[in-house]
């Protein structure tokens, strides 16, 4: 990721082309690792599930592209033409800012009744793997991406910093969802790992914290850090699976937020 960001900034590559290509490479790499060192072999997607996940992924990409068009116009207007600080100093500050924005909007999505109808679509699968990271509601993707990048633009970080942070968030989003048997020990207190994000998907709400997908700092600050060595969820998914359409019901998932409240399912406790 670092090499890709450096090369893009040094040679003025088009970030709009670099990001999707890098996404494909990241997903392919992690998909191979899932087969070589799986955390749970029964979490591998079946061919039928891959079809569902692919449909959702295409919608997620569409939502991401729409968000990028909207965000890019604001970023290009608000961001200074040149970094106010050296990039080695500005990028870490931008990462902290963007991570905080992502944490807050994610946690809000779990506690606001209407936002949960959007975000809950992502929690329907009873597995956690790279393929179903793309199971999202289009509006949830747009909201999450806009929250992070707008916060960076409004603070005044440069376009270079926004791009670098966006690449890190992209990598982390798929890494933490990977069904791979990787344990990073005490580094879990510095960077989010699959160990933590599996707990976020747990049906046991007492351990389902970890609203950050990149830096666990904010989970520590706001009391939602629940990981400890060896702690794994027994089951993942929704406490009430009937509250949302199944992952295979792609159209119904898109329309779910506008169903009557009694049928749509409220946010977790």
N, C-alpha and C positions, 0 to 999 in steps of 0.2 A: 504494500500500500504506500509506504513511504517513498519507495523508488518511483512509483507511478505518479505520485503527487509532484515530486521533485522534477521529473522529466516533463510533466505537463506544464509546470510553471516556467521552467527554464527554456523550453522550446516553443512555448505559446500554442500548445495543442488545444483543440476545441474541447472544453470540459463536457459539452453535451454529447460528444462521441466517446470520450474516454470512459465516462461513468458507466454506460450500459455494457460496454465491452469488458470493463473490469468486473462488473456484476456477474456476467456470464462466467468469467474465469474463476471468480470466488466460489460461485455455486457449484461449478464442476469439480473444483478441488475438494470442497467439503463433502460433496456427494461421494467421491471416491473414498475419502476417509471414513465415511459412514459405513461403507462396505468392509473396509479393512479393520477398523477398530470401533465397532458399534458399542454404544452404551447399552442399548437393549435391542437385540435383533428383531423382536416382535414389533418394534416401532418402525421398521422399514415400510414405506408405502407400498400398497398393492397396486397392480396396474390400474384397477378401477379408481383407486384414490388418486393416483398420479394424474388421471384425466380430470378429476374434480379440481385438484390443486393447480393444474395448468390453467384451467379456466379462470380461477380466482387470481392467479399470478398475472395473467394478461390484463385483468381489470385493475389489479394493483399497479401495474406498470402504467396503465392509462391514467390512473389517479395521480401517480407520481409525476408523470409528464405534464399533466394539467397544473399541478402544484408548482412544478419547476418553471413553467411559463409565467405564472402569476408572481412567483417569488423573484424570478430573475429581473423582472421589470422594476420591482421595488428595490432589490439589492443594487442594481445598476444606478438607480437614482440616489439612494441614500448612502451607499458605501463610498468612501473617499477613493479617488483615482489611484492613490498610492498609500501603502500601509503607513499608519501613524507611528508604528513601532517596527523594529526589525521583525521579520516573520518568525524567527525562533522564539521571540517573546510574545508576539501577537497570537500565534496559533494556540498555545496553551491557554491563554486567557479566553480566546473564542471557544475553545473546547469546553471550558468550565461553564461559560455562559450558555452555550447551546445545550449542554448536558442538563443544566438546571431547568431550562425551558422544556426539554423533552420529558424530564422527570415529572414536572408539575402537570403538564397536559395529560400524560399517561395516567398519573394517579387520579386526576380529576375524571378521566374517562371511566375509571372503576367505581366512582362514587356519585357521579351525576347520572340520573335515571335515563335521560335521553342520549347522552354520550355513550353510556354503556350499551345501548341498543346498537350503536355503530361498532364499538370496540369488541363487544361480546362475540361477534362473528369470528374473531381471531381465536377465541378460546374454545370453540366448539370441538375441534379435533381432539381425540383421546390419545394422541401421540404428539411428540415434539420432534420435528426433523426439519432439515433444510427445505424440503419441498413444500411443507405447509406453512412456512414463514410468510408465503405470499397469500395466505387465506386472510383476507381483510375486506372491510367495506371500503369502497372507493373514497367516501367522504372522510373516513377515519384516517386514511393515508394522507389525504390533502390537508387535514387539520394538523396532524402530527408534524409533517414536513414544514408546513407554513409556520407553525409555532416556533420551531427551532431556527429556521433561516430568517424569519422576520425579526426575531430577538437579536440575532447577530447584526442584521442590517441597521436596526434602530439604534443599537449601541454605537455603531459606526465602524465595525470591523471591515477590513478590505475584502474585495472579491476573492483574492487569493486565499485569505483565511477561511472564508465561507466555503470555498471549494475543498480545502484541505480537511476541514471539520466534517463536511458532508461525506467525503470518502471514508473517513474513520467510522462515522455512524453507519454507513452502508455496510462496511466489512463486519462491524460488531453485530449488526442486526441479524446477519446470517450465521456468524460464528456462534453466538449464544443459543441459536436455535438448533444447532447441529447435534445429531444423535451420535456423538462420538465419545469414546471413553477417554476423556482428557481431564486431568485434575491438576490444578495449578497452585494448590496449597495456600500459603499466606498471600500470594499475589491476588487472591480473591478480594482482598481488601483494597486493592489498587485498580483493578480492572474487572469488569463483569465477565463471567465465564458461563458455559453451558450448565455447570453445576448450580449456579444461582438461578438462571432463567427457568430451569425445569421446576424449581420450587415456585416461581411466579405462576406457573400453569397448574399448580397443585389444586386438587379439589378440597384440600384441607386449608381453609382460609387463615388458620393460625400461623401457617408457614408460607403462605402465598404473598409475600411482600415483593421486594426487588422490582421496583417500578422503573429503575434505570437500566438501560441496555448497554451502557458504555462505561460510566464511572460509578462505582458503588458509594462514592463519597456522599451523595445526597440521600441514599438509603440509610447511611449511618447518621447523618444529620437529622433526618426526619423520622427515625425510628422504624424503618421498614426493612432493615437488614436482618435476615433470619438464618442465613447459611451457617453451617458448622461442618467440620470434616466428617464425611460419611453420611450426611443427611440427604436423603433422596425422597421424592414424593412417591407414595404408593400408587396413586392414580392421578391423571391429569385430565383436564377438560372442564366441564361445567358441573356445578353442584346439581343443577336441574336441567338436564339435557333437553327436556321437552320445551324449555323456555325459548329456544332458538331453532330455526330450521336446520336440518342436517347439512353438512358441508356439500353434499351432492346437489342440494337444492339451491343452485347459484342465484337464480332470479328471485326466489323467495327470500334469500339472505339480503339481497339488495333492497327489497321492499320492506324488510322487517322493521326498520325504525318507524315506519308510518302505520304499522298495525295498531289496533286498539291497545291501550296501555295494559289492560288486564291480561292480554295474550302475549305481550311483547317481552315480559320478564324484566324485573328491576335489577339494579346493580347489586353486586355482592355486599354482604354486611360489612 
